[in-house]
């Protein structure tokens, strides 16, 4: 786990290893969410970047016998 500090201007630096792992670039846009007392930064991705990210997901759904 990496730590960062909130600056007097309310800015936070995202650690280098996190930026590299998520392939973040200067100017990246985030949705900011407060959830159960924590802050979550969700990178906004274009549809082109999202293409294929669910490839290989298991799409089988258990069904009730009377619903088939």
Residue, then its C-alpha position, 0 to 999 in steps of 0.5 A: x500500500x502506498x501513501x499520499x498526502x493532501x496538499x494545502x490546495x486540496x491536491x493529491x499526487x497519484x503514486x507512479x506505480x498506480x499511474x503506470x498500472x492504470x496507464x494514466x496520462x496527464x489530463x486523465x478525467x475521473x469520476x469522484x465518489x464518496x462511498x462508506x467513508x472513503x474516496x474512490x477515483x474512477x477513470x473515465x474511459x472512452x468507448x474505444x478504450x473499453x472495447x473488449x474489456x469483458x472478453x472471456x467473461x462467463x455469460x452462463x446464467x443458472x436458470x430455473x427449470x420452469x423458465x427455460 
